[in-house]
Amino acid sequence: MEEENFHLKVVSRKGVIFEGEVISITSYNEKGVFDVLASHANFISLISKGVIIKDLQGVEKKIDFDNALLKVFKNNVEIYIGVEGLSSGFMK
């Protein structure tokens, strides 16, 4: 049976902002809006405009930021806020 949730950790330079199990996240990259669900393919992306987190109760929470790095690996998602020093051509 496939998992319905995944572990999310959101970190800024000041420390951990959010950590826990979630159903989904929604954010933006250079291609547009996208969602991450449980068992998502592994990938890394620069993201912007914040992230919307849907927790296990279905409640949505928004964390605002301008730039961050998102990493999806084996049903774990990490978001590192404050990567504004990276060039937009970094991931190309």
PyMOL Python script that loads the backbone (N, CA, C, O; Angstrom):
from pymol import cmd

cmd.read_pdbstr("""\
ATOM      1  N   MET A   1       0.842  -1.193   0.000  1.00  0.00           N
ATOM      2  CA  MET A   1       0.000   0.000   0.000  1.00  0.00           C
ATOM      3  C   MET A   1       0.882   1.250   0.000  1.00  0.00           C
ATOM      4  O   MET A   1       1.837   1.358   0.769  1.00  0.00           O
ATOM      5  N   GLU A   2       0.539   2.178  -0.873  1.00  0.00           N
ATOM      6  CA  GLU A   2       1.324   3.397  -1.001  1.00  0.00           C
ATOM      7  C   GLU A   2       1.029   4.363   0.155  1.00  0.00           C
ATOM      8  O   GLU A   2      -0.108   4.476   0.615  1.00  0.00           O
ATOM      9  N   GLU A   3       2.064   5.047   0.604  1.00  0.00           N
ATOM     10  CA  GLU A   3       1.887   6.008   1.694  1.00  0.00           C
ATOM     11  C   GLU A   3       1.071   7.197   1.218  1.00  0.00           C
ATOM     12  O   GLU A   3       1.105   7.563   0.043  1.00  0.00           O
ATOM     13  N   GLU A   4       0.337   7.795   2.148  1.00  0.00           N
ATOM     14  CA  GLU A   4      -0.491   8.951   1.823  1.00  0.00           C
ATOM     15  C   GLU A   4       0.090  10.253   2.350  1.00  0.00           C
ATOM     16  O   GLU A   4      -0.431  11.330   2.059  1.00  0.00           O
ATOM     17  N   ASN A   5       1.173  10.162   3.127  1.00  0.00           N
ATOM     18  CA  ASN A   5       1.795  11.373   3.655  1.00  0.00           C
ATOM     19  C   ASN A   5       3.312  11.240   3.575  1.00  0.00           C
ATOM     20  O   ASN A   5       3.847  10.173   3.273  1.00  0.00           O
ATOM     21  N   PHE A   6       3.988  12.347   3.853  1.00  0.00           N
ATOM     22  CA  PHE A   6       5.449  12.358   3.811  1.00  0.00           C
ATOM     23  C   PHE A   6       5.972  13.331   4.853  1.00  0.00           C
ATOM     24  O   PHE A   6       5.222  14.135   5.407  1.00  0.00           O
ATOM     25  N   HIS A   7       7.266  13.246   5.109  1.00  0.00           N
ATOM     26  CA  HIS A   7       7.903  14.105   6.112  1.00  0.00           C
ATOM     27  C   HIS A   7       8.399  15.386   5.448  1.00  0.00           C
ATOM     28  O   HIS A   7       9.048  15.338   4.403  1.00  0.00           O
ATOM     29  N   LEU A   8       8.096  16.521   6.053  1.00  0.00           N
ATOM     30  CA  LEU A   8       8.522  17.828   5.551  1.00  0.00           C
ATOM     31  C   LEU A   8       9.305  18.545   6.634  1.00  0.00           C
ATOM     32  O   LEU A   8       8.921  18.546   7.803  1.00  0.00           O
ATOM     33  N   LYS A   9      10.410  19.155   6.226  1.00  0.00           N
ATOM     34  CA  LYS A   9      11.200  19.995   7.118  1.00  0.00           C
ATOM     35  C   LYS A   9      11.497  21.300   6.378  1.00  0.00           C
ATOM     36  O   LYS A   9      12.056  21.289   5.281  1.00  0.00           O
ATOM     37  N   VAL A  10      11.116  22.423   6.989  1.00  0.00           N
ATOM     38  CA  VAL A  10      11.363  23.752   6.416  1.00  0.00           C
ATOM     39  C   VAL A  10      12.339  24.465   7.342  1.00  0.00           C
ATOM     40  O   VAL A  10      12.076  24.637   8.532  1.00  0.00           O
ATOM     41  N   VAL A  11      13.477  24.879   6.771  1.00  0.00           N
ATOM     42  CA  VAL A  11      14.559  25.466   7.559  1.00  0.00           C
ATOM     43  C   VAL A  11      14.930  26.833   6.993  1.00  0.00           C
ATOM     44  O   VAL A  11      15.015  27.011   5.778  1.00  0.00           O
ATOM     45  N   SER A  12      15.152  27.798   7.891  1.00  0.00           N
ATOM     46  CA  SER A  12      15.704  29.093   7.499  1.00  0.00           C
ATOM     47  C   SER A  12      17.048  29.246   8.199  1.00  0.00           C
ATOM     48  O   SER A  12      17.484  28.350   8.923  1.00  0.00           O
ATOM     49  N   ARG A  13      17.686  30.357   7.986  1.00  0.00           N
ATOM     50  CA  ARG A  13      18.969  30.610   8.659  1.00  0.00           C
ATOM     51  C   ARG A  13      18.797  30.711  10.173  1.00  0.00           C
ATOM     52  O   ARG A  13      19.758  30.540  10.923  1.00  0.00           O
ATOM     53  N   LYS A  14      17.579  30.988  10.620  1.00  0.00           N
ATOM     54  CA  LYS A  14      17.305  31.123  12.053  1.00  0.00           C
ATOM     55  C   LYS A  14      16.927  29.803  12.711  1.00  0.00           C
ATOM     56  O   LYS A  14      16.822  29.732  13.935  1.00  0.00           O
ATOM     57  N   GLY A  15      16.720  28.749  11.909  1.00  0.00           N
ATOM     58  CA  GLY A  15      16.369  27.450  12.485  1.00  0.00           C
ATOM     59  C   GLY A  15      15.198  26.797  11.776  1.00  0.00           C
ATOM     60  O   GLY A  15      14.788  27.226  10.697  1.00  0.00           O
ATOM     61  N   VAL A  16      14.668  25.760  12.395  1.00  0.00           N
ATOM     62  CA  VAL A  16      13.561  24.994  11.820  1.00  0.00           C
ATOM     63  C   VAL A  16      12.258  25.775  11.999  1.00  0.00           C
ATOM     64  O   VAL A  16      11.898  26.156  13.112  1.00  0.00           O
ATOM     65  N   ILE A  17      11.557  26.007  10.880  1.00  0.00           N
ATOM     66  CA  ILE A  17      10.281  26.726  10.891  1.00  0.00           C
ATOM     67  C   ILE A  17       9.120  25.743  11.014  1.00  0.00           C
ATOM     68  O   ILE A  17       8.138  26.017  11.703  1.00  0.00           O
ATOM     69  N   PHE A  18       9.238  24.609  10.349  1.00  0.00           N
ATOM     70  CA  PHE A  18       8.186  23.586  10.381  1.00  0.00           C
ATOM     71  C   PHE A  18       8.841  22.233  10.205  1.00  0.00           C
ATOM     72  O   PHE A  18       9.778  22.083   9.420  1.00  0.00           O
ATOM     73  N   GLU A  19       8.345  21.245  10.940  1.00  0.00           N
ATOM     74  CA  GLU A  19       8.777  19.866  10.730  1.00  0.00           C
ATOM     75  C   GLU A  19       7.640  18.951  11.140  1.00  0.00           C
ATOM     76  O   GLU A  19       7.095  19.070  12.237  1.00  0.00           O
ATOM     77  N   GLY A  20       7.286  18.029  10.240  1.00  0.00           N
ATOM     78  CA  GLY A  20       6.230  17.085  10.558  1.00  0.00           C
ATOM     79  C   GLY A  20       5.738  16.354   9.326  1.00  0.00           C
ATOM     80  O   GLY A  20       6.236  16.555   8.219  1.00  0.00           O
ATOM     81  N   GLU A  21       4.749  15.500   9.544  1.00  0.00           N
ATOM     82  CA  GLU A  21       4.130  14.735   8.472  1.00  0.00           C
ATOM     83  C   GLU A  21       3.051  15.591   7.815  1.00  0.00           C
ATOM     84  O   GLU A  21       2.287  16.271   8.501  1.00  0.00           O
ATOM     85  N   VAL A  22       2.991  15.555   6.480  1.00  0.00           N
ATOM     86  CA  VAL A  22       2.014  16.340   5.721  1.00  0.00           C
ATOM     87  C   VAL A  22       1.427  15.492   4.595  1.00  0.00           C
ATOM     88  O   VAL A  22       1.964  14.446   4.230  1.00  0.00           O
ATOM     89  N   ILE A  23       0.305  15.979   4.055  1.00  0.00           N
ATOM     90  CA  ILE A  23      -0.352  15.319   2.921  1.00  0.00           C
ATOM     91  C   ILE A  23       0.202  15.841   1.601  1.00  0.00           C
ATOM     92  O   ILE A  23       0.426  15.071   0.667  1.00  0.00           O
ATOM     93  N   SER A  24       0.425  17.164   1.527  1.00  0.00           N
ATOM     94  CA  SER A  24       0.903  17.762   0.276  1.00  0.00           C
ATOM     95  C   SER A  24       1.528  19.121   0.548  1.00  0.00           C
ATOM     96  O   SER A  24       1.323  19.729   1.598  1.00  0.00           O
ATOM     97  N   ILE A  25       2.300  19.577  -0.438  1.00  0.00           N
ATOM     98  CA  ILE A  25       2.770  20.958  -0.456  1.00  0.00           C
ATOM     99  C   ILE A  25       2.570  21.500  -1.863  1.00  0.00           C
ATOM    100  O   ILE A  25       2.591  20.753  -2.841  1.00  0.00           O
ATOM    101  N   THR A  26       2.377  22.801  -1.949  1.00  0.00           N
ATOM    102  CA  THR A  26       2.233  23.491  -3.224  1.00  0.00           C
ATOM    103  C   THR A  26       3.211  24.659  -3.221  1.00  0.00           C
ATOM    104  O   THR A  26       3.311  25.390  -2.236  1.00  0.00           O
ATOM    105  N   SER A  27       3.941  24.833  -4.340  1.00  0.00           N
ATOM    106  CA  SER A  27       4.862  25.956  -4.451  1.00  0.00           C
ATOM    107  C   SER A  27       5.026  26.334  -5.918  1.00  0.00           C
ATOM    108  O   SER A  27       4.293  25.849  -6.781  1.00  0.00           O
ATOM    109  N   TYR A  28       5.995  27.207  -6.191  1.00  0.00           N
ATOM    110  CA  TYR A  28       6.240  27.726  -7.536  1.00  0.00           C
ATOM    111  C   TYR A  28       7.721  27.589  -7.874  1.00  0.00           C
ATOM    112  O   TYR A  28       8.588  27.832  -7.035  1.00  0.00           O
ATOM    113  N   ASN A  29       7.998  27.193  -9.129  1.00  0.00           N
ATOM    114  CA  ASN A  29       9.360  27.266  -9.641  1.00  0.00           C
ATOM    115  C   ASN A  29       9.304  27.974 -10.993  1.00  0.00           C
ATOM    116  O   ASN A  29       8.279  28.560 -11.343  1.00  0.00           O
ATOM    117  N   GLU A  30      10.389  27.926 -11.748  1.00  0.00           N
ATOM    118  CA  GLU A  30      10.420  28.677 -13.018  1.00  0.00           C
ATOM    119  C   GLU A  30       9.408  28.167 -14.036  1.00  0.00           C
ATOM    120  O   GLU A  30       9.080  28.885 -14.981  1.00  0.00           O
ATOM    121  N   LYS A  31       8.906  26.949 -13.870  1.00  0.00           N
ATOM    122  CA  LYS A  31       7.903  26.384 -14.788  1.00  0.00           C
ATOM    123  C   LYS A  31       6.478  26.722 -14.367  1.00  0.00           C
ATOM    124  O   LYS A  31       5.555  26.579 -15.169  1.00  0.00           O
ATOM    125  N   GLY A  32       6.275  27.169 -13.120  1.00  0.00           N
ATOM    126  CA  GLY A  32       4.942  27.499 -12.636  1.00  0.00           C
ATOM    127  C   GLY A  32       4.630  26.806 -11.325  1.00  0.00           C
ATOM    128  O   GLY A  32       5.529  26.377 -10.601  1.00  0.00           O
ATOM    129  N   VAL A  33       3.351  26.705 -11.032  1.00  0.00           N
ATOM    130  CA  VAL A  33       2.903  26.103  -9.775  1.00  0.00           C
ATOM    131  C   VAL A  33       3.011  24.576  -9.870  1.00  0.00           C
ATOM    132  O   VAL A  33       2.783  23.995 -10.932  1.00  0.00           O
ATOM    133  N   PHE A  34       3.358  23.938  -8.756  1.00  0.00           N
ATOM    134  CA  PHE A  34       3.432  22.478  -8.724  1.00  0.00           C
ATOM    135  C   PHE A  34       3.101  21.984  -7.326  1.00  0.00           C
ATOM    136  O   PHE A  34       3.192  22.726  -6.347  1.00  0.00           O
ATOM    137  N   ASP A  35       2.716  20.714  -7.253  1.00  0.00           N
ATOM    138  CA  ASP A  35       2.403  20.050  -5.987  1.00  0.00           C
ATOM    139  C   ASP A  35       3.367  18.909  -5.758  1.00  0.00           C
ATOM    140  O   ASP A  35       3.871  18.305  -6.705  1.00  0.00           O
ATOM    141  N   VAL A  36       3.618  18.618  -4.497  1.00  0.00           N
ATOM    142  CA  VAL A  36       4.362  17.430  -4.105  1.00  0.00           C
ATOM    143  C   VAL A  36       3.427  16.613  -3.216  1.00  0.00           C
ATOM    144  O   VAL A  36       2.876  17.120  -2.238  1.00  0.00           O
ATOM    145  N   LEU A  37       3.260  15.342  -3.574  1.00  0.00           N
ATOM    146  CA  LEU A  37       2.456  14.400  -2.810  1.00  0.00           C
ATOM    147  C   LEU A  37       3.350  13.261  -2.348  1.00  0.00           C
ATOM    148  O   LEU A  37       4.508  13.179  -2.757  1.00  0.00           O
ATOM    149  N   ALA A  38       2.829  12.383  -1.503  1.00  0.00           N
ATOM    150  CA  ALA A  38       3.590  11.228  -1.036  1.00  0.00           C
ATOM    151  C   ALA A  38       4.080  10.407  -2.228  1.00  0.00           C
ATOM    152  O   ALA A  38       3.397  10.311  -3.248  1.00  0.00           O
ATOM    153  N   SER A  39       5.252   9.826  -2.092  1.00  0.00           N
ATOM    154  CA  SER A  39       5.883   8.982  -3.121  1.00  0.00           C
ATOM    155  C   SER A  39       6.218   9.757  -4.393  1.00  0.00           C
ATOM    156  O   SER A  39       6.304   9.169  -5.471  1.00  0.00           O
ATOM    157  N   HIS A  40       6.406  11.059  -4.277  1.00  0.00           N
ATOM    158  CA  HIS A  40       6.785  11.894  -5.423  1.00  0.00           C
ATOM    159  C   HIS A  40       8.174  11.495  -5.902  1.00  0.00           C
ATOM    160  O   HIS A  40       8.996  11.023  -5.117  1.00  0.00           O
ATOM    161  N   ALA A  41       8.431  11.683  -7.174  1.00  0.00           N
ATOM    162  CA  ALA A  41       9.764  11.429  -7.732  1.00  0.00           C
ATOM    163  C   ALA A  41      10.794  12.318  -7.045  1.00  0.00           C
ATOM    164  O   ALA A  41      10.484  13.443  -6.651  1.00  0.00           O
ATOM    165  N   ASN A  42      12.009  11.820  -6.902  1.00  0.00           N
ATOM    166  CA  ASN A  42      13.098  12.596  -6.317  1.00  0.00           C
ATOM    167  C   ASN A  42      13.461  13.743  -7.249  1.00  0.00           C
ATOM    168  O   ASN A  42      13.572  13.544  -8.458  1.00  0.00           O
ATOM    169  N   PHE A  43      13.645  14.935  -6.706  1.00  0.00           N
ATOM    170  CA  PHE A  43      14.116  16.064  -7.499  1.00  0.00           C
ATOM    171  C   PHE A  43      14.550  17.213  -6.600  1.00  0.00           C
ATOM    172  O   PHE A  43      14.277  17.227  -5.400  1.00  0.00           O
ATOM    173  N   ILE A  44      15.229  18.170  -7.208  1.00  0.00           N
ATOM    174  CA  ILE A  44      15.663  19.396  -6.533  1.00  0.00           C
ATOM    175  C   ILE A  44      15.227  20.562  -7.405  1.00  0.00           C
ATOM    176  O   ILE A  44      15.329  20.500  -8.630  1.00  0.00           O
ATOM    177  N   SER A  45      14.733  21.640  -6.764  1.00  0.00           N
ATOM    178  CA  SER A  45      14.298  22.805  -7.521  1.00  0.00           C
ATOM    179  C   SER A  45      14.458  24.065  -6.683  1.00  0.00           C
ATOM    180  O   SER A  45      14.304  24.036  -5.462  1.00  0.00           O
ATOM    181  N   LEU A  46      14.767  25.162  -7.347  1.00  0.00           N
ATOM    182  CA  LEU A  46      14.666  26.469  -6.712  1.00  0.00           C
ATOM    183  C   LEU A  46      13.194  26.843  -6.733  1.00  0.00           C
ATOM    184  O   LEU A  46      12.527  26.678  -7.755  1.00  0.00           O
ATOM    185  N   ILE A  47      12.680  27.343  -5.618  1.00  0.00           N
ATOM    186  CA  ILE A  47      11.270  27.713  -5.547  1.00  0.00           C
ATOM    187  C   ILE A  47      11.133  29.144  -5.056  1.00  0.00           C
ATOM    188  O   ILE A  47      12.061  29.716  -4.484  1.00  0.00           O
ATOM    189  N   SER A  48       9.947  29.713  -5.292  1.00  0.00           N
ATOM    190  CA  SER A  48       9.690  31.097  -4.893  1.00  0.00           C
ATOM    191  C   SER A  48       8.221  31.248  -4.491  1.00  0.00           C
ATOM    192  O   SER A  48       7.437  30.307  -4.618  1.00  0.00           O
ATOM    193  N   LYS A  49       7.864  32.412  -4.017  1.00  0.00           N
ATOM    194  CA  LYS A  49       6.495  32.780  -3.663  1.00  0.00           C
ATOM    195  C   LYS A  49       5.933  31.989  -2.486  1.00  0.00           C
ATOM    196  O   LYS A  49       4.719  31.985  -2.282  1.00  0.00           O
ATOM    197  N   GLY A  50       6.771  31.327  -1.716  1.00  0.00           N
ATOM    198  CA  GLY A  50       6.294  30.624  -0.535  1.00  0.00           C
ATOM    199  C   GLY A  50       5.861  29.200  -0.814  1.00  0.00           C
ATOM    200  O   GLY A  50       6.018  28.680  -1.919  1.00  0.00           O
ATOM    201  N   VAL A  51       5.305  28.578   0.233  1.00  0.00           N
ATOM    202  CA  VAL A  51       4.838  27.194   0.132  1.00  0.00           C
ATOM    203  C   VAL A  51       3.542  27.073   0.929  1.00  0.00           C
ATOM    204  O   VAL A  51       3.402  27.657   2.004  1.00  0.00           O
ATOM    205  N   ILE A  52       2.607  26.311   0.390  1.00  0.00           N
ATOM    206  CA  ILE A  52       1.366  26.000   1.093  1.00  0.00           C
ATOM    207  C   ILE A  52       1.457  24.548   1.527  1.00  0.00           C
ATOM    208  O   ILE A  52       1.671  23.652   0.710  1.00  0.00           O
ATOM    209  N   ILE A  53       1.294  24.328   2.820  1.00  0.00           N
ATOM    210  CA  ILE A  53       1.421  22.992   3.421  1.00  0.00           C
ATOM    211  C   ILE A  53       0.037  22.512   3.824  1.00  0.00           C
ATOM    212  O   ILE A  53      -0.696  23.232   4.501  1.00  0.00           O
ATOM    213  N   LYS A  54      -0.331  21.290   3.412  1.00  0.00           N
ATOM    214  CA  LYS A  54      -1.575  20.683   3.880  1.00  0.00           C
ATOM    215  C   LYS A  54      -1.207  19.618   4.900  1.00  0.00           C
ATOM    216  O   LYS A  54      -0.583  18.615   4.554  1.00  0.00           O
ATOM    217  N   ASP A  55      -1.596  19.832   6.172  1.00  0.00           N
ATOM    218  CA  ASP A  55      -1.228  18.903   7.237  1.00  0.00           C
ATOM    219  C   ASP A  55      -2.137  17.667   7.237  1.00  0.00           C
ATOM    220  O   ASP A  55      -3.028  17.553   6.395  1.00  0.00           O
ATOM    221  N   LEU A  56      -1.918  16.758   8.163  1.00  0.00           N
ATOM    222  CA  LEU A  56      -2.648  15.492   8.189  1.00  0.00           C
ATOM    223  C   LEU A  56      -4.142  15.666   8.446  1.00  0.00           C
ATOM    224  O   LEU A  56      -4.927  14.768   8.142  1.00  0.00           O
ATOM    225  N   GLN A  57      -4.543  16.801   8.999  1.00  0.00           N
ATOM    226  CA  GLN A  57      -5.961  17.085   9.214  1.00  0.00           C
ATOM    227  C   GLN A  57      -6.587  17.819   8.026  1.00  0.00           C
ATOM    228  O   GLN A  57      -7.774  18.145   8.048  1.00  0.00           O
ATOM    229  N   GLY A  58      -5.782  18.078   6.986  1.00  0.00           N
ATOM    230  CA  GLY A  58      -6.271  18.786   5.804  1.00  0.00           C
ATOM    231  C   GLY A  58      -6.248  20.290   5.935  1.00  0.00           C
ATOM    232  O   GLY A  58      -6.762  20.994   5.066  1.00  0.00           O
ATOM    233  N   VAL A  59      -5.659  20.802   7.012  1.00  0.00           N
ATOM    234  CA  VAL A  59      -5.573  22.248   7.235  1.00  0.00           C
ATOM    235  C   VAL A  59      -4.382  22.800   6.453  1.00  0.00           C
ATOM    236  O   VAL A  59      -3.278  22.258   6.520  1.00  0.00           O
ATOM    237  N   GLU A  60      -4.618  23.884   5.712  1.00  0.00           N
ATOM    238  CA  GLU A  60      -3.548  24.506   4.933  1.00  0.00           C
ATOM    239  C   GLU A  60      -2.875  25.616   5.728  1.00  0.00           C
ATOM    240  O   GLU A  60      -3.534  26.432   6.372  1.00  0.00           O
ATOM    241  N   LYS A  61      -1.553  25.626   5.667  1.00  0.00           N
ATOM    242  CA  LYS A  61      -0.735  26.655   6.301  1.00  0.00           C
ATOM    243  C   LYS A  61       0.194  27.204   5.229  1.00  0.00           C
ATOM    244  O   LYS A  61       0.711  26.449   4.405  1.00  0.00           O
ATOM    245  N   LYS A  62       0.406  28.514   5.238  1.00  0.00           N
ATOM    246  CA  LYS A  62       1.295  29.125   4.248  1.00  0.00           C
ATOM    247  C   LYS A  62       2.531  29.689   4.930  1.00  0.00           C
ATOM    248  O   LYS A  62       2.447  30.343   5.970  1.00  0.00           O
ATOM    249  N   ILE A  63       3.675  29.423   4.323  1.00  0.00           N
ATOM    250  CA  ILE A  63       4.930  30.032   4.762  1.00  0.00           C
ATOM    251  C   ILE A  63       5.401  30.896   3.605  1.00  0.00           C
ATOM    252  O   ILE A  63       5.646  30.387   2.511  1.00  0.00           O
ATOM    253  N   ASP A  64       5.529  32.191   3.834  1.00  0.00           N
ATOM    254  CA  ASP A  64       5.947  33.128   2.787  1.00  0.00           C
ATOM    255  C   ASP A  64       7.454  33.281   2.766  1.00  0.00           C
ATOM    256  O   ASP A  64       8.097  33.368   3.811  1.00  0.00           O
ATOM    257  N   PHE A  65       8.013  33.313   1.557  1.00  0.00           N
ATOM    258  CA  PHE A  65       9.425  33.620   1.342  1.00  0.00           C
ATOM    259  C   PHE A  65       9.592  33.984  -0.123  1.00  0.00           C
ATOM    260  O   PHE A  65       8.698  33.749  -0.936  1.00  0.00           O
ATOM    261  N   ASP A  66      10.742  34.559  -0.457  1.00  0.00           N
ATOM    262  CA  ASP A  66      11.019  34.926  -1.846  1.00  0.00           C
ATOM    263  C   ASP A  66      11.738  33.820  -2.601  1.00  0.00           C
ATOM    264  O   ASP A  66      11.417  33.547  -3.758  1.00  0.00           O
ATOM    265  N   ASN A  67      12.705  33.182  -1.956  1.00  0.00           N
ATOM    266  CA  ASN A  67      13.506  32.162  -2.622  1.00  0.00           C
ATOM    267  C   ASN A  67      13.856  31.043  -1.652  1.00  0.00           C
ATOM    268  O   ASN A  67      14.091  31.278  -0.466  1.00  0.00           O
ATOM    269  N   ALA A  68      13.886  29.825  -2.173  1.00  0.00           N
ATOM    270  CA  ALA A  68      14.271  28.680  -1.349  1.00  0.00           C
ATOM    271  C   ALA A  68      14.707  27.546  -2.270  1.00  0.00           C
ATOM    272  O   ALA A  68      14.487  27.579  -3.481  1.00  0.00           O
ATOM    273  N   LEU A  69      15.319  26.561  -1.671  1.00  0.00           N
ATOM    274  CA  LEU A  69      15.713  25.339  -2.369  1.00  0.00           C
ATOM    275  C   LEU A  69      14.866  24.213  -1.819  1.00  0.00           C
ATOM    276  O   LEU A  69      14.787  24.027  -0.605  1.00  0.00           O
ATOM    277  N   LEU A  70      14.227  23.454  -2.709  1.00  0.00           N
ATOM    278  CA  LEU A  70      13.396  22.328  -2.308  1.00  0.00           C
ATOM    279  C   LEU A  70      14.065  21.041  -2.758  1.00  0.00           C
ATOM    280  O   LEU A  70      14.508  20.927  -3.901  1.00  0.00           O
ATOM    281  N   LYS A  71      14.136  20.069  -1.850  1.00  0.00           N
ATOM    282  CA  LYS A  71      14.730  18.767  -2.172  1.00  0.00           C
ATOM    283  C   LYS A  71      13.738  17.682  -1.788  1.00  0.00           C
ATOM    284  O   LYS A  71      13.293  17.616  -0.642  1.00  0.00           O
ATOM    285  N   VAL A  72      13.389  16.823  -2.757  1.00  0.00           N
ATOM    286  CA  VAL A  72      12.518  15.672  -2.515  1.00  0.00           C
ATOM    287  C   VAL A  72      13.381  14.432  -2.675  1.00  0.00           C
ATOM    288  O   VAL A  72      13.997  14.229  -3.721  1.00  0.00           O
ATOM    289  N   PHE A  73      13.429  13.589  -1.622  1.00  0.00           N
ATOM    290  CA  PHE A  73      14.233  12.370  -1.678  1.00  0.00           C
ATOM    291  C   PHE A  73      13.618  11.304  -0.786  1.00  0.00           C
ATOM    292  O   PHE A  73      13.540  11.475   0.430  1.00  0.00           O
ATOM    293  N   LYS A  74      13.189  10.222  -1.382  1.00  0.00           N
ATOM    294  CA  LYS A  74      12.652   9.060  -0.657  1.00  0.00           C
ATOM    295  C   LYS A  74      11.575   9.436   0.355  1.00  0.00           C
ATOM    296  O   LYS A  74      11.674   9.092   1.533  1.00  0.00           O
ATOM    297  N   ASN A  75      10.557  10.135  -0.105  1.00  0.00           N
ATOM    298  CA  ASN A  75       9.391  10.510   0.697  1.00  0.00           C
ATOM    299  C   ASN A  75       9.719  11.479   1.837  1.00  0.00           C
ATOM    300  O   ASN A  75       8.970  11.587   2.808  1.00  0.00           O
ATOM    301  N   ASN A  76      10.839  12.173   1.704  1.00  0.00           N
ATOM    302  CA  ASN A  76      11.213  13.249   2.622  1.00  0.00           C
ATOM    303  C   ASN A  76      11.417  14.512   1.796  1.00  0.00           C
ATOM    304  O   ASN A  76      12.061  14.478   0.747  1.00  0.00           O
ATOM    305  N   VAL A  77      10.873  15.614   2.267  1.00  0.00           N
ATOM    306  CA  VAL A  77      11.030  16.889   1.565  1.00  0.00           C
ATOM    307  C   VAL A  77      11.692  17.869   2.525  1.00  0.00           C
ATOM    308  O   VAL A  77      11.286  18.003   3.679  1.00  0.00           O
ATOM    309  N   GLU A  78      12.718  18.550   2.026  1.00  0.00           N
ATOM    310  CA  GLU A  78      13.396  19.585   2.791  1.00  0.00           C
ATOM    311  C   GLU A  78      13.348  20.872   1.990  1.00  0.00           C
ATOM    312  O   GLU A  78      13.590  20.876   0.783  1.00  0.00           O
ATOM    313  N   ILE A  79      13.033  21.964   2.672  1.00  0.00           N
ATOM    314  CA  ILE A  79      13.010  23.286   2.052  1.00  0.00           C
ATOM    315  C   ILE A  79      13.970  24.170   2.833  1.00  0.00           C
ATOM    316  O   ILE A  79      13.856  24.308   4.051  1.00  0.00           O
ATOM    317  N   TYR A  80      14.916  24.767   2.117  1.00  0.00           N
ATOM    318  CA  TYR A  80      15.912  25.653   2.718  1.00  0.00           C
ATOM    319  C   TYR A  80      15.639  27.072   2.242  1.00  0.00           C
ATOM    320  O   TYR A  80      15.887  27.406   1.084  1.00  0.00           O
ATOM    321  N   ILE A  81      15.128  27.903   3.142  1.00  0.00           N
ATOM    322  CA  ILE A  81      14.751  29.278   2.813  1.00  0.00           C
ATOM    323  C   ILE A  81      15.979  30.182   2.903  1.00  0.00           C
ATOM    324  O   ILE A  81      16.831  30.017   3.776  1.00  0.00           O
ATOM    325  N   GLY A  82      16.046  31.147   1.971  1.00  0.00           N
ATOM    326  CA  GLY A  82      17.119  32.137   2.018  1.00  0.00           C
ATOM    327  C   GLY A  82      18.259  31.808   1.094  1.00  0.00           C
ATOM    328  O   GLY A  82      19.425  31.952   1.461  1.00  0.00           O
ATOM    329  N   VAL A  83      17.936  31.370  -0.093  1.00  0.00           N
ATOM    330  CA  VAL A  83      18.981  31.050  -1.067  1.00  0.00           C
ATOM    331  C   VAL A  83      19.060  32.140  -2.142  1.00  0.00           C
ATOM    332  O   VAL A  83      19.432  31.876  -3.285  1.00  0.00           O
ATOM    333  N   GLU A  84      18.705  33.367  -1.751  1.00  0.00           N
ATOM    334  CA  GLU A  84      18.655  34.460  -2.725  1.00  0.00           C
ATOM    335  C   GLU A  84      19.998  34.776  -3.355  1.00  0.00           C
ATOM    336  O   GLU A  84      20.047  35.455  -4.380  1.00  0.00           O
ATOM    337  N   GLY A  85      21.083  34.303  -2.772  1.00  0.00           N
ATOM    338  CA  GLY A  85      22.405  34.540  -3.343  1.00  0.00           C
ATOM    339  C   GLY A  85      22.713  33.644  -4.534  1.00  0.00           C
ATOM    340  O   GLY A  85      23.689  33.883  -5.245  1.00  0.00           O
ATOM    341  N   LEU A  86      21.895  32.611  -4.765  1.00  0.00           N
ATOM    342  CA  LEU A  86      22.142  31.710  -5.882  1.00  0.00           C
ATOM    343  C   LEU A  86      21.686  32.346  -7.182  1.00  0.00           C
ATOM    344  O   LEU A  86      20.659  33.024  -7.227  1.00  0.00           O
ATOM    345  N   SER A  87      22.440  32.128  -8.217  1.00  0.00           N
ATOM    346  CA  SER A  87      22.090  32.624  -9.539  1.00  0.00           C
ATOM    347  C   SER A  87      20.898  31.828 -10.082  1.00  0.00           C
ATOM    348  O   SER A  87      20.773  30.637  -9.797  1.00  0.00           O
ATOM    349  N   SER A  88      20.025  32.472 -10.857  1.00  0.00           N
ATOM    350  CA  SER A  88      18.913  31.750 -11.450  1.00  0.00           C
ATOM    351  C   SER A  88      19.385  30.718 -12.458  1.00  0.00           C
ATOM    352  O   SER A  88      18.637  29.798 -12.790  1.00  0.00           O
ATOM    353  N   GLY A  89      20.604  30.848 -12.951  1.00  0.00           N
ATOM    354  CA  GLY A  89      21.157  29.871 -13.881  1.00  0.00           C
ATOM    355  C   GLY A  89      21.840  28.714 -13.186  1.00  0.00           C
ATOM    356  O   GLY A  89      22.362  27.823 -13.856  1.00  0.00           O
ATOM    357  N   PHE A  90      21.852  28.699 -11.883  1.00  0.00           N
ATOM    358  CA  PHE A  90      22.556  27.676 -11.101  1.00  0.00           C
ATOM    359  C   PHE A  90      22.094  26.270 -11.431  1.00  0.00           C
ATOM    360  O   PHE A  90      22.927  25.370 -11.541  1.00  0.00           O
ATOM    361  N   MET A  91      20.790  26.044 -11.595  1.00  0.00           N
ATOM    362  CA  MET A  91      20.240  24.703 -11.766  1.00  0.00           C
ATOM    363  C   MET A  91      20.127  24.291 -13.242  1.00  0.00           C
ATOM    364  O   MET A  91      19.644  23.195 -13.526  1.00  0.00           O
ATOM    365  N   LYS A  92      20.542  25.107 -14.150  1.00  0.00           N
ATOM    366  CA  LYS A  92      20.361  24.796 -15.584  1.00  0.00           C
ATOM    367  C   LYS A  92      21.482  23.928 -16.096  1.00  0.00           C
ATOM    368  O   LYS A  92      21.496  23.569 -17.274  1.00  0.00           O
TER     369      LYS A  92
END
""", "prot")
cmd.dss("prot")
cmd.show_as("cartoon", "prot")
cmd.util.cbc("prot")
cmd.orient("prot")
